Amino acid sequence: NGEDRLRIRLDDYSGVNITKASDNPNWQNAHFHTYCKELYVVQEGKIIVATMVDGDVIYKSLEKGDIILIEPMTKHNVCMLNNARTMIIKFGDTKETDWNAAEDLDKITKEYIVK
């Protein structure tokens, strides 16, 4: 999707991802983690975070300086707007294979037009 990423992963699979968006808004791939937590920090620009709670999708717009904590088992997806930059801190009970696709949320978010 044109994003640039730097990943630092420790031996317990915790770590930090720094992501810089492309010139065009793009949704990432919806997913959830069974064990770990993710703390999203918006360092530059704006992102939209979609979470699915009891089948309902909630969209939050976050700007520079905003944070959001994603708890385990929370389906989520992120749209990085033009040249946004985020830091994602993965922590808690981290495991190597703790990325699970959320196809139901993916279908909804990728049809959501970002302006």
Secondary structure as the mmCIF struct_conf table of DSSP 4:
data_model
#
loop_
_struct_conf.conf_type_id
_struct_conf.id
_struct_conf.beg_label_comp_id
_struct_conf.beg_label_asym_id
_struct_conf.beg_label_seq_id
_struct_conf.end_label_comp_id
_struct_conf.end_label_asym_id
_struct_conf.end_label_seq_id
STRN STRN1 ASP A 4 ARG A 9
TURN_TY1_P TURN_TY1_P1 ASP A 11 ASP A 12
BEND BEND1 TYR A 13 TYR A 13
STRN STRN2 GLY A 15 LYS A 20
BEND BEND2 ASP A 23 ASN A 24
STRN STRN3 ASN A 26 TRP A 27
STRN STRN4 HIS A 31 PHE A 32
BEND BEND3 THR A 34 TYR A 35
STRN STRN5 CYS A 36 GLU A 44
BEND BEND4 GLY A 45 GLY A 45
STRN STRN6 LYS A 46 VAL A 53
TURN_TY1_P TURN_TY1_P2 ASP A 54 GLY A 55
STRN STRN7 ASP A 56 GLU A 63
TURN_TY1_P TURN_TY1_P3 LYS A 64 GLY A 65
STRN STRN8 ILE A 67 ILE A 70
HELX_LH_PP_P HELX_LH_PP_P1 GLU A 71 GLU A 71
TURN_TY1_P TURN_TY1_P4 PRO A 72 MET A 73
STRN STRN9 LYS A 75 MET A 80
TURN_TY1_P TURN_TY1_P5 ASN A 82 ASN A 83
STRN STRN10 ARG A 85 GLY A 92
BEND BEND5 ASP A 93 ASP A 93
TURN_TY1_P TURN_TY1_P6 GLU A 96 THR A 97
STRN STRN11 ASN A 100 ALA A 101
HELX_RH_AL_P HELX_RH_AL_P1 GLU A 103 THR A 109
TURN_TY1_P TURN_TY1_P7 LYS A 110 GLU A 111
BEND BEND6 TYR A 112 TYR A 112
HELX_LH_PP_P HELX_LH_PP_P2 ILE A 113 VAL A 114
#
